[in-house]
Amino acid sequence: MDKTIEHKDYLFKKVYDYVLHRIERNEWKEHEKIPSVRQLAFEMNVHRLTVLKAYQLLKKHDKVYVKDKAGYFVQSIETKHLENLNQSNPIVSAYLQKNHLSEIHQPAVSYQFSQALIDSNLLPNHYFSDYVKKVFDLYPKVLATYSTVQGDLELRETLTQYFINQYKTHISADELLITSGSQQAIHLIAQTFIKPRDVVLFERPSYSAAIDIFKAQGAQIVTVDIHPEGYDLQQLELYIKQYKPRLFYLNPTFHNPTGYTVPIEQRKKLVELAEHYRLLLIEDDAYHDIYFDEPPPPPIYTYDSAGTVIYIRSFCKYISPGLRIATVICQSSLMNALLTAKSLADNGSPLLNQKIFLHYFSSLRLQQHLEKIRIALQIRKEIMEEELAITGWRWTSPKGGLNLWVQLPNNFPTELLLSKSFEQNISFVPGQVCDPLKQLSSWIRLSYSYANEKQLKEGLKRFVAVAQSLSK
Amino acid sequence: MDKTIEHKDYLFKKVYDYVLHRIERNEWKEHEKIPSVRQLAFEMNVHRLTVLKAYQLLKKHDKVYVKDKAGYFVQSIETKHLENLNQSNPIVSAYLQKNHLSEIHQPAVSYQFSQALIDSNLLPNHYFSDYVKKVFDLYPKVLATYSTVQGDLELRETLTQYFINQYKTHISADELLITSGSQQAIHLIAQTFIKPRDVVLFERPSYSAAIDIFKAQGAQIVTVDIHPEGYDLQQLELYIKQYKPRLFYLNPTFHNPTGYTVPIEQRKKLVELAEHYRLLLIEDDAYHDIYFDEPPPPPIYTYDSAGTVIYIRSFCKYISPGLRIATVICQSSLMNALLTAKSLADNGSPLLNQKIFLHYFSSLRLQQHLEKIRIALQIRKEIMEEELAITGWRWTSPKGGLNLWVQLPNNFPTELLLSKSFEQNISFVPGQVCDPLKQLSSWIRLSYSYANEKQLKEGLKRFVAVAQSLSK
């Protein structure tokens, strides 16, 4: 039996290598059609499943691509990082499958300016294990127990108290839902409130994963521009009256990707508009605590008395990505609908993660840790701004968050910049990916949060050199 | 500011108590309409939001219910545990919101025969914390790191090797997806493959949460009965030809709720039917390792060469419910579709949970632990069967799994048995809940896995007494 398995594994690898070698030796040229599954199976005297598996892996490694019903073709070197889904815009499609992209490119890219993640060295990894051990002492049966759908009551009460203290808002633990990260929160909201062809309002630009999620639900997206000073509220009101959107998904504090923060007066006005037009506001506040000089204005949610705001607060990025904990706050009738969706989706987030998070969140060390992160990120932001100064490109220096949103000169060849950067082991996010309308091709998002200071300097010098070579 | 918050909390509680007292003193009788939100707000001189919150909590505690646009009414005592969603069948609707039910009833119910969970005292809680500490030593940055969408490669490779060793199947780590429990796996599959009005085939009876999930996707459900010896394959084939279902959701090993196991000859035939009619088989195998005498037949999935089976293997129930880890196995083109859904749903399960699970799964202690669980559960099954012997009710003694599926005499008042049992602090699952056709009202599911031996004996004696009082 063992021989049979080894033999099958050997055959699979044999097919894979056979195809790869011919591609690498240029026996099969770029965009040339390779033998069909059936053909190669016959030629190599192996099972079709074996060839199919090898072809799937070659496709996943961007060595070949599939054209509708025409078969498999050799991938070209330039577009090999970009073409994967047969979509019309390869840059966009590549990033729309962003995790797929990171699986492909992560090992290869030394200068990572595309993922808005915090350098793991800035997180207090050593102390985490202390908290975890404490959790097991406090709750010996934590691994044997399911959480409720809504989330651990102790955690919800702790978070409730936190929000009451911070913002003088009055909410109760019943109005909180614990989700497995903000992605899940957005997805549950989209599933619960959006049916195909519902109109949803988005900022432009916005968070690409949220764009994907609402589109997957069949939503039609109408956009309102976000500026350093917020929105054009008159324009916003016109759109609301004209298109009657079901909801407005917004990220008004250290906005991703722009870094802009919507001022207080607008926050109050937004709530009034929402109540007047019966519009749900979905406030995604993932970057709230990552401020440089002073804390940002209170969440829009704290100005809401009519129950039109659903507030998403993720703690993942700067506390513990590996735990995946976020909370949603909203009034009861909205909460009941979300609970149904959550119960179908996974029946409750894992209890262990909630308890670990609870204890770390409640600790003094968290505050010290956040302080250090703020300082470290501000330094990195400044390094990035120094390195980019020579280009003459324009950006608004953000007061918090993880990214610079940079405007390239008109007609700058952004796609080429992307592929040349990849060749130099550098990644960033093209503006198109953050645009529901898929334009904004003169803009790029550069994250300063992931690379360390040395990598930032080296990588940005290289990046600037690549850009300059394209400007001639 | 603090005074204001305390005052608001006080008002909320005041309204809640006010209404509750009147109901308990019978000043407001069962099914009587209570004051509207606006009315009571005016009477008590509080904000409408305060009254609304109090009413929502009363509704959640089953003290009042809402009738369409008519307002709030006092809940009756008999149906108070059952009515919550304005659905036509209260028993079914109560259990369809099963977690809601457990939140309401868990504290009150001493004899828990409704939740197919394993007594946490049977799980090796003490040793878990050792494994967790080990994980932090091995992966110091585990909390600072996201998992990929598909799941930790090391875990997938370990599980792949496990399946290869167990079943002599040949799969690769690419064909595994890690999900946050089997609930999420079923949900992702429903979202990916089912559009409204697609027909899906279900066993009858089946797993109630799966029924809910597919119905929520708009599926039309066609059922095929499951018997102690499996299915009527001729009938099955007729249904497939007639209704052309997209998929067949099945649980062929220690089936929930019946405990039946589909024999090997049928497993092979099912795969042939699936391939012939291009039917997807969704094999949910959550109870595979909970066998009493000998291991069950290999999964249907191991007979599949055409890629028509999607295999779900959850380890939650008997390894660690608190971690929520399951794996899905299927061929690449199906996997790619699931990956898109998973990436939208939550972008990957938490890494910490996967690493903890990986190390525990790979340990010797797991085998010893499983052995103990099997023995303990077999003893509990036998205790339950002994206690029920006196009733003359009929059931097929299961060879594994967590439940007895018991047939009551014709016309037995099952609803009344349920409410009288609740009064005696006993819970079980009425057969209707497990039936896609919402009949099977003479059947009940009793789980022997949660209560300890003493609680089993006491609780079942009480239960039998209640049942006997209803037979007269």
Boltz contact constraints between the chains, C-beta under 6 A:
constraints:
  - contact:
      token1: [A, 1]
      token2: [B, 168]
      max_distance: 6.0
  - contact:
      token1: [A, 5]
      token2: [B, 170]
      max_distance: 6.0
  - contact:
      token1: [A, 8]
      token2: [B, 170]
      max_distance: 6.0
  - contact:
      token1: [A, 56]
      token2: [B, 332]
      max_distance: 6.0
  - contact:
      token1: [A, 99]
      token2: [B, 149]
      max_distance: 6.0
  - contact:
      token1: [A, 99]
      token2: [B, 343]
      max_distance: 6.0
  - contact:
      token1: [A, 103]
      token2: [B, 148]
      max_distance: 6.0
  - contact:
      token1: [A, 120]
      token2: [B, 141]
      max_distance: 6.0
  - contact:
      token1: [A, 120]
      token2: [B, 144]
      max_distance: 6.0
  - contact:
      token1: [A, 123]
      token2: [B, 144]
      max_distance: 6.0
  - contact:
      token1: [A, 125]
      token2: [B, 140]
      max_distance: 6.0
  - contact:
      token1: [A, 125]
      token2: [B, 141]
      max_distance: 6.0
  - contact:
      token1: [A, 125]
      token2: [B, 144]
      max_distance: 6.0
  - contact:
      token1: [A, 128]
      token2: [B, 143]
      max_distance: 6.0
  - contact:
      token1: [A, 129]
      token2: [B, 136]
      max_distance: 6.0
  - contact:
      token1: [A, 132]
      token2: [B, 132]
      max_distance: 6.0
  - contact:
      token1: [A, 136]
      token2: [B, 129]
      max_distance: 6.0
  - contact:
      token1: [A, 140]
      token2: [B, 125]
      max_distance: 6.0
  - contact:
      token1: [A, 141]
      token2: [B, 120]
      max_distance: 6.0
  - contact:
      token1: [A, 141]
      token2: [B, 125]
      max_distance: 6.0
  - contact:
      token1: [A, 142]
      token2: [B, 322]
      max_distance: 6.0
  - contact:
      token1: [A, 143]
      token2: [B, 128]
      max_distance: 6.0
  - contact:
      token1: [A, 143]
      token2: [B, 320]
      max_distance: 6.0
  - contact:
      token1: [A, 143]
      token2: [B, 322]
      max_distance: 6.0
  - contact:
      token1: [A, 144]
      token2: [B, 120]
      max_distance: 6.0
  - contact:
      token1: [A, 144]
      token2: [B, 123]
      max_distance: 6.0
  - contact:
      token1: [A, 144]
      token2: [B, 125]
      max_distance: 6.0
  - contact:
      token1: [A, 145]
      token2: [B, 322]
      max_distance: 6.0
  - contact:
      token1: [A, 146]
      token2: [B, 321]
      max_distance: 6.0
  - contact:
      token1: [A, 148]
      token2: [B, 103]
      max_distance: 6.0
  - contact:
      token1: [A, 149]
      token2: [B, 99]
      max_distance: 6.0
  - contact:
      token1: [A, 168]
      token2: [B, 1]
      max_distance: 6.0
  - contact:
      token1: [A, 170]
      token2: [B, 5]
      max_distance: 6.0
  - contact:
      token1: [A, 170]
      token2: [B, 8]
      max_distance: 6.0
  - contact:
      token1: [A, 180]
      token2: [B, 346]
      max_distance: 6.0
  - contact:
      token1: [A, 181]
      token2: [B, 346]
      max_distance: 6.0
  - contact:
      token1: [A, 183]
      token2: [B, 346]
      max_distance: 6.0
  - contact:
      token1: [A, 183]
      token2: [B, 347]
      max_distance: 6.0
  - contact:
      token1: [A, 184]
      token2: [B, 346]
      max_distance: 6.0
  - contact:
      token1: [A, 187]
      token2: [B, 344]
      max_distance: 6.0
  - contact:
      token1: [A, 187]
      token2: [B, 345]
      max_distance: 6.0
  - contact:
      token1: [A, 213]
      token2: [B, 344]
      max_distance: 6.0
  - contact:
      token1: [A, 216]
      token2: [B, 344]
      max_distance: 6.0
  - contact:
      token1: [A, 320]
      token2: [B, 143]
      max_distance: 6.0
  - contact:
      token1: [A, 321]
      token2: [B, 146]
      max_distance: 6.0
  - contact:
      token1: [A, 322]
      token2: [B, 142]
      max_distance: 6.0
  - contact:
      token1: [A, 322]
      token2: [B, 143]
      max_distance: 6.0
  - contact:
      token1: [A, 322]
      token2: [B, 145]
      max_distance: 6.0
  - contact:
      token1: [A, 322]
      token2: [B, 351]
      max_distance: 6.0
  - contact:
      token1: [A, 322]
      token2: [B, 352]
      max_distance: 6.0
  - contact:
      token1: [A, 323]
      token2: [B, 350]
      max_distance: 6.0
  - contact:
      token1: [A, 324]
      token2: [B, 350]
      max_distance: 6.0
  - contact:
      token1: [A, 332]
      token2: [B, 56]
      max_distance: 6.0
  - contact:
      token1: [A, 343]
      token2: [B, 99]
      max_distance: 6.0
  - contact:
      token1: [A, 344]
      token2: [B, 187]
      max_distance: 6.0
  - contact:
      token1: [A, 344]
      token2: [B, 213]
      max_distance: 6.0
  - contact:
      token1: [A, 344]
      token2: [B, 216]
      max_distance: 6.0
  - contact:
      token1: [A, 345]
      token2: [B, 187]
      max_distance: 6.0
  - contact:
      token1: [A, 346]
      token2: [B, 180]
      max_distance: 6.0
  - contact:
      token1: [A, 346]
      token2: [B, 181]
      max_distance: 6.0
  - contact:
      token1: [A, 346]
      token2: [B, 183]
      max_distance: 6.0
  - contact:
      token1: [A, 346]
      token2: [B, 184]
      max_distance: 6.0
  - contact:
      token1: [A, 347]
      token2: [B, 183]
      max_distance: 6.0
  - contact:
      token1: [A, 350]
      token2: [B, 323]
      max_distance: 6.0
  - contact:
      token1: [A, 350]
      token2: [B, 324]
      max_distance: 6.0
  - contact:
      token1: [A, 350]
      token2: [B, 353]
      max_distance: 6.0
  - contact:
      token1: [A, 351]
      token2: [B, 322]
      max_distance: 6.0
  - contact:
      token1: [A, 352]
      token2: [B, 322]
      max_distance: 6.0
  - contact:
      token1: [A, 353]
      token2: [B, 350]
      max_distance: 6.0
